[in-house]
């Protein structure tokens, strides 16, 4: 079942503490990607997650131009996939799946970021990924019940 972004944001807001500030558009987009990735994991495990992430990037490779919000969604999904895999691997004493390594993720993300005008070189792409990692980590942990979700002070969309 596909949920519109507005509904996902409303659901996320409903689960947040009453004192939390409102979510920015960027946070809602990152949360939506995380929710989709967690659902893919629940439905089909890590193979389902990889299929979802690959499908997201594939759609962007075919679109012209690449919209920044859509690129961010795919990258957040990819980051969430990495976090899920890392947790699963750690819990089972296994190595990280090669599909979710930093290098594999960078190889998927960089061309999309360049086409979206969000990066010029691999270092720009790495900085873009790192700038979103903490939030995606927090949303993924919240989604699997590891920590409560709270927003930060006012944040601007990047």
Backbone as CSV, one residue per row, in Angstrom:
resi,resn,N_x,N_y,N_z,CA_x,CA_y,CA_z,C_x,C_y,C_z
1,UNK,0.839,-1.168,0.000,0.000,0.000,0.000,0.892,1.241,0.000
2,UNK,0.628,2.155,-0.922,1.404,3.379,-1.005,0.672,4.489,-0.265
3,UNK,1.404,5.207,0.564,0.828,6.315,1.305,1.364,7.627,0.755
4,UNK,0.499,8.625,0.584,1.001,9.927,0.137,1.907,10.539,1.201
5,UNK,2.859,11.356,0.742,3.820,11.974,1.656,3.133,12.730,2.789
6,UNK,2.062,13.448,2.487,1.377,14.230,3.522,0.851,13.323,4.624
7,UNK,0.298,12.163,4.245,-0.223,11.233,5.233,0.909,10.657,6.077
8,UNK,2.009,10.332,5.435,3.163,9.806,6.161,3.661,10.838,7.169
9,UNK,3.749,12.083,6.741,4.196,13.138,7.647,3.229,13.296,8.814
10,UNK,1.932,13.201,8.526,0.933,13.310,9.601,1.066,12.157,10.592
11,UNK,1.285,10.949,10.068,1.470,9.798,10.950,2.709,9.980,11.816
12,UNK,3.763,10.473,11.213,4.993,10.701,11.971,4.780,11.771,13.035
13,UNK,4.067,12.818,12.676,3.794,13.877,13.647,2.956,13.364,14.805
14,UNK,2.023,12.483,14.497,1.146,11.953,15.541,1.917,11.131,16.564
15,UNK,3.035,10.553,16.153,3.821,9.731,17.072,4.888,10.529,17.806
16,UNK,5.060,11.787,17.428,6.090,12.612,18.057,5.590,13.179,19.381
17,UNK,6.489,13.459,20.290,6.085,14.069,21.560,5.410,15.418,21.327
18,UNK,4.523,15.781,22.221,3.756,17.017,22.070,4.650,18.252,22.035
19,UNK,5.790,18.214,22.710,6.660,19.387,22.759,7.561,19.518,21.533
20,UNK,7.542,18.533,20.662,8.422,18.563,19.493,7.967,19.639,18.503
21,UNK,8.921,20.228,17.846,8.602,21.230,16.832,8.115,20.525,15.572
22,UNK,7.558,21.293,14.655,7.048,20.694,13.427,8.203,20.239,12.533
23,UNK,7.891,19.337,11.633,8.882,18.786,10.722,9.007,19.663,9.485
24,UNK,10.200,19.796,8.982,10.422,20.531,7.740,10.050,19.627,6.567
25,UNK,9.987,20.204,5.389,9.714,19.409,4.183,10.809,18.368,3.978
26,UNK,12.040,18.754,4.275,13.144,17.810,4.132,12.974,16.642,5.093
27,UNK,12.639,16.938,6.339,12.455,15.868,7.315,11.319,14.939,6.898
28,UNK,10.229,15.502,6.393,9.107,14.676,5.938,9.536,13.775,4.787
29,UNK,10.349,14.296,3.875,10.841,13.509,2.749,11.758,12.385,3.230
30,UNK,12.653,12.697,4.163,13.555,11.676,4.703,12.779,10.606,5.462
31,UNK,11.764,11.026,6.213,10.926,10.063,6.942,10.164,9.161,5.982
32,UNK,9.616,9.750,4.931,8.859,8.962,3.956,9.748,7.893,3.324
33,UNK,10.973,8.260,2.990,11.911,7.293,2.411,12.235,6.190,3.409
34,UNK,12.424,6.569,4.654,12.725,5.590,5.702,11.560,4.635,5.900
35,UNK,10.352,5.168,5.936,9.162,4.325,6.100,9.044,3.341,4.945
36,UNK,9.276,3.816,3.724,9.194,2.927,2.560,10.251,1.821,2.653
37,UNK,11.433,2.166,3.089,12.508,1.179,3.203,12.204,0.156,4.293
38,UNK,11.714,0.621,5.425,11.341,-0.299,6.503,10.218,-1.233,6.067
39,UNK,9.263,-0.717,5.297,8.171,-1.555,4.800,8.704,-2.600,3.822
40,UNK,9.636,-2.201,2.959,10.244,-3.154,2.023,10.967,-4.256,2.790
41,UNK,11.658,-3.887,3.869,12.349,-4.886,4.683,11.343,-5.827,5.339
42,UNK,10.282,-5.268,5.877,9.250,-6.081,6.525,8.604,-7.042,5.527
43,UNK,8.365,-6.561,4.316,7.689,-7.370,3.298,8.587,-8.430,2.661
44,UNK,9.862,-8.093,2.417,10.697,-9.001,1.633,12.154,-9.066,2.069
45,UNK,12.465,-8.609,3.251,13.835,-8.701,3.738,14.796,-7.803,2.970
46,UNK,16.079,-8.095,3.091,17.093,-7.250,2.467,17.015,-7.269,0.947
47,UNK,16.586,-8.383,0.360,16.412,-8.410,-1.095,15.325,-7.425,-1.518
48,UNK,14.251,-7.349,-0.746,13.181,-6.394,-1.033,13.649,-4.963,-0.878
49,UNK,14.494,-4.727,0.111,15.056,-3.390,0.318,15.912,-3.000,-0.882
50,UNK,16.774,-3.918,-1.326,17.639,-3.610,-2.462,16.816,-3.381,-3.723
51,UNK,15.767,-4.158,-3.896,14.883,-3.974,-5.053,14.227,-2.590,-5.006
52,UNK,13.797,-2.179,-3.833,13.174,-0.866,-3.668,14.169,0.259,-3.955
53,UNK,15.361,0.155,-3.397,16.394,1.173,-3.608,16.796,1.223,-5.081
54,UNK,17.033,0.068,-5.677,17.416,0.020,-7.092,16.326,0.595,-7.985
55,UNK,15.080,0.269,-7.669,13.959,0.795,-8.443,13.869,2.305,-8.353
56,UNK,14.127,2.837,-7.186,14.101,4.290,-6.986,15.161,4.961,-7.863
57,UNK,16.382,4.468,-7.796,17.454,5.040,-8.612,17.169,4.851,-10.103
58,UNK,16.634,3.706,-10.471,16.333,3.429,-11.874,15.330,4.435,-12.433
59,UNK,14.297,4.742,-11.642,13.310,5.742,-12.084,13.975,7.103,-12.285
60,UNK,14.897,7.452,-11.412,15.581,8.740,-11.551,16.516,8.763,-12.750
61,UNK,17.141,7.634,-13.048,18.039,7.577,-14.200,17.278,7.801,-15.500
62,UNK,15.993,7.480,-15.486,15.175,7.632,-16.685,14.478,8.985,-16.759
63,UNK,14.473,9.740,-15.663,13.771,11.023,-15.668,14.718,12.148,-16.061
64,UNK,14.138,13.150,-16.664,14.925,14.298,-17.073,14.079,15.537,-16.910
65,UNK,14.410,16.451,-16.086,15.574,16.472,-15.206,15.315,15.691,-13.924
66,UNK,16.362,15.460,-13.183,16.231,14.801,-11.883,15.887,15.881,-10.859
67,UNK,14.789,15.689,-10.158,14.335,16.646,-9.154,15.067,16.370,-7.835
68,UNK,15.550,17.435,-7.208,16.346,17.305,-5.982,15.614,16.525,-4.895
69,UNK,14.325,16.781,-4.720,13.560,16.097,-3.672,13.507,14.592,-3.931
70,UNK,13.350,14.208,-5.196,13.302,12.784,-5.537,14.674,12.135,-5.354
71,UNK,15.728,12.861,-5.698,17.079,12.336,-5.482,17.322,12.127,-3.991
72,UNK,16.910,13.098,-3.189,17.082,12.986,-1.740,16.305,11.793,-1.191
73,UNK,15.108,11.543,-1.716,14.290,10.412,-1.282,15.036,9.101,-1.524
74,UNK,15.570,8.921,-2.736,16.296,7.687,-3.054,17.529,7.524,-2.175
75,UNK,18.231,8.603,-1.955,19.437,8.538,-1.143,19.094,8.229,0.309
76,UNK,18.026,8.818,0.815,17.597,8.514,2.187,17.188,7.052,2.305
77,UNK,16.530,6.537,1.288,16.150,5.128,1.279,17.398,4.245,1.290
78,UNK,18.390,4.628,0.507,19.651,3.897,0.446,20.372,3.945,1.799
79,UNK,20.385,5.100,2.430,21.008,5.224,3.754,20.272,4.373,4.788
80,UNK,18.953,4.390,4.731,18.158,3.580,5.656,18.434,2.092,5.429
81,UNK,18.574,1.697,4.168,18.888,0.303,3.845,20.217,-0.110,4.481
82,UNK,21.204,0.766,4.395,22.505,0.505,5.012,22.365,0.306,6.519
83,UNK,21.586,1.164,7.154,21.407,1.093,8.610,20.701,-0.201,9.004
84,UNK,19.678,-0.574,8.252,18.962,-1.830,8.520,19.918,-3.007,8.366
85,UNK,20.667,-3.026,7.259,21.596,-4.130,7.019,22.657,-4.200,8.111
86,UNK,23.183,-3.052,8.504,24.206,-3.021,9.559,23.659,-3.628,10.850
87,UNK,22.425,-3.270,11.203,21.813,-3.808,12.423,21.553,-5.307,12.315
88,UNK,21.063,-5.745,11.160,20.792,-7.172,10.944,22.103,-7.959,10.981
89,UNK,23.124,-7.451,10.306,24.420,-8.133,10.283,25.009,-8.229,11.691
90,UNK,24.947,-7.135,12.425,25.492,-7.121,13.786,24.754,-8.112,14.682
91,UNK,23.429,-8.132,14.586,22.624,-9.026,15.426,22.892,-10.495,15.120
92,UNK,23.280,-10.786,13.880,23.495,-12.170,13.473,24.968,-12.533,13.323
93,UNK,25.858,-11.627,13.691,27.290,-11.898,13.587,27.761,-12.078,12.158
94,UNK,27.167,-11.336,11.237,27.499,-11.450,9.816,28.163,-10.172,9.317
95,UNK,28.873,-10.270,8.189,29.422,-9.041,7.600,28.305,-8.242,6.917
96,UNK,28.572,-6.978,6.671,27.612,-6.135,5.955,27.483,-6.651,4.529
97,UNK,26.267,-6.682,4.035,25.985,-7.098,2.665,26.714,-6.148,1.711
98,UNK,27.456,-6.668,0.732,28.216,-5.803,-0.181,27.344,-4.799,-0.941
99,UNK,26.064,-5.079,-1.067,25.168,-4.150,-1.771,24.938,-2.872,-0.980
100,UNK,25.236,-2.885,0.320,24.937,-1.744,1.178,26.183,-1.053,1.731
101,UNK,27.337,-1.331,1.156,28.568,-0.688,1.624,28.592,0.785,1.213
102,UNK,29.480,1.536,1.846,29.632,2.956,1.495,29.971,3.115,0.018
103,UNK,30.853,2.276,-0.465,31.285,2.378,-1.867,30.135,2.099,-2.831
104,UNK,29.373,1.038,-2.568,28.241,0.703,-3.444,27.207,1.824,-3.438
105,UNK,26.952,2.367,-2.259,25.977,3.458,-2.137,26.475,4.695,-2.882
106,UNK,27.753,5.012,-2.737,28.325,6.175,-3.423,28.238,6.010,-4.938
107,UNK,28.472,4.794,-5.419,28.387,4.541,-6.862,26.965,4.707,-7.385
108,UNK,25.977,4.408,-6.550,24.580,4.614,-6.964,24.196,6.086,-6.878
109,UNK,24.609,6.739,-5.802,24.143,8.098,-5.518,24.824,9.171,-6.365
110,UNK,26.110,9.054,-6.578,26.855,10.136,-7.229,26.281,10.557,-8.590
111,UNK,26.029,9.632,-9.513,25.502,10.078,-10.814,24.160,10.808,-10.700
112,UNK,23.338,10.379,-9.767,22.031,11.011,-9.569,22.211,12.415,-8.997
113,UNK,23.102,12.561,-8.037,23.351,13.876,-7.445,23.918,14.848,-8.472
114,UNK,24.783,14.364,-9.336,25.339,15.213,-10.393,24.223,15.650,-11.341
115,UNK,23.388,14.714,-11.775,22.286,15.049,-12.690,21.288,16.002,-12.057
116,UNK,21.110,15.917,-10.742,20.176,16.805,-10.044,20.811,18.160,-9.726
117,UNK,22.095,18.313,-10.026,22.786,19.564,-9.743,23.128,19.742,-8.274
118,UNK,23.177,18.639,-7.538,23.441,18.696,-6.096,24.889,18.372,-5.745
119,UNK,25.649,17.907,-6.729,27.059,17.575,-6.505,27.811,17.737,-7.818
120,UNK,29.087,18.100,-7.677,29.942,18.229,-8.854,30.984,17.129,-8.912
121,UNK,31.349,16.621,-7.738,32.382,15.592,-7.672,32.048,14.619,-6.538
122,UNK,32.794,13.515,-6.434,32.502,12.530,-5.385,32.541,13.104,-3.965
123,UNK,33.400,14.077,-3.707,33.461,14.676,-2.369,32.153,15.409,-2.056
124,UNK,31.598,16.128,-3.028,30.296,16.780,-2.841,29.226,15.742,-2.524
125,UNK,29.262,14.640,-3.246,28.280,13.573,-3.019,28.417,13.003,-1.613
126,UNK,29.652,12.773,-1.191,29.897,12.247,0.156,29.367,13.208,1.217
127,UNK,29.606,14.493,1.024,29.108,15.498,1.970,27.585,15.521,2.001
128,UNK,26.964,15.353,0.843,25.502,15.319,0.763,24.963,14.132,1.568
129,UNK,25.573,12.975,1.377,25.152,11.777,2.109,25.346,11.960,3.615
130,UNK,26.493,12.446,4.009,26.783,12.626,5.435,25.840,13.632,6.090
131,UNK,25.433,14.648,5.339,24.536,15.667,5.888,23.159,15.103,6.220
132,UNK,22.800,13.979,5.628,21.487,13.384,5.858,21.540,12.128,6.722
133,UNK,22.719,11.592,6.914,22.863,10.317,7.614,22.302,10.343,9.032
134,UNK,22.591,11.365,9.800,22.147,11.387,11.196,20.619,11.349,11.299
135,UNK,19.946,12.146,10.484,18.475,12.148,10.528,17.918,10.796,10.101
136,UNK,18.446,10.261,9.004,17.950,8.969,8.519,18.219,7.891,9.560
137,UNK,19.353,7.958,10.217,19.672,7.004,11.284,18.633,7.108,12.404
138,UNK,18.311,8.325,12.779,17.331,8.547,13.850,15.951,8.039,13.430
139,UNK,15.528,8.329,12.204,14.208,7.902,11.742,14.135,6.382,11.603
140,UNK,15.222,5.766,11.149,15.246,4.310,11.020,15.195,3.664,12.401
141,UNK,15.975,4.177,13.336,15.958,3.642,14.704,14.568,3.786,15.313
142,UNK,13.940,4.917,15.083,12.574,5.122,15.588,11.618,4.118,14.936
143,UNK,11.780,3.906,13.639,10.898,2.995,12.906,10.988,1.556,13.372
144,UNK,12.148,1.167,13.887,12.284,-0.203,14.390,12.198,-0.241,15.910
145,UNK,11.748,0.870,16.493,11.469,0.909,17.924,12.663,1.069,18.824
146,UNK,13.773,1.573,18.303,14.971,1.709,19.129,15.059,3.025,19.883
147,UNK,14.395,4.067,19.394,14.474,5.351,20.095,13.286,6.229,19.747
148,UNK,12.935,7.154,20.645,11.830,8.071,20.357,12.239,9.085,19.294
149,UNK,11.252,9.596,18.604,11.498,10.556,17.538,11.194,11.959,18.030
150,UNK,12.162,12.826,17.920,11.963,14.234,18.251,12.629,15.055,17.173
151,UNK,12.068,16.219,16.907,12.701,17.101,15.934,13.707,17.976,16.641
152,UNK,14.568,18.550,15.856,15.525,19.498,16.394,14.874,20.870,16.403
153,UNK,15.606,21.860,16.821,15.097,23.230,16.741,14.764,23.507,15.282
154,UNK,14.403,24.705,14.955,14.024,24.998,13.579,15.171,24.650,12.649
155,UNK,14.846,23.955,11.584,15.838,23.560,10.602,15.367,24.027,9.245
156,UNK,16.291,24.397,8.409,15.920,24.815,7.068,16.089,23.646,6.128
157,UNK,15.304,23.639,5.090,15.441,22.602,4.073,16.700,22.879,3.278
158,UNK,17.479,21.846,3.062,18.719,22.005,2.299,18.510,21.512,0.895
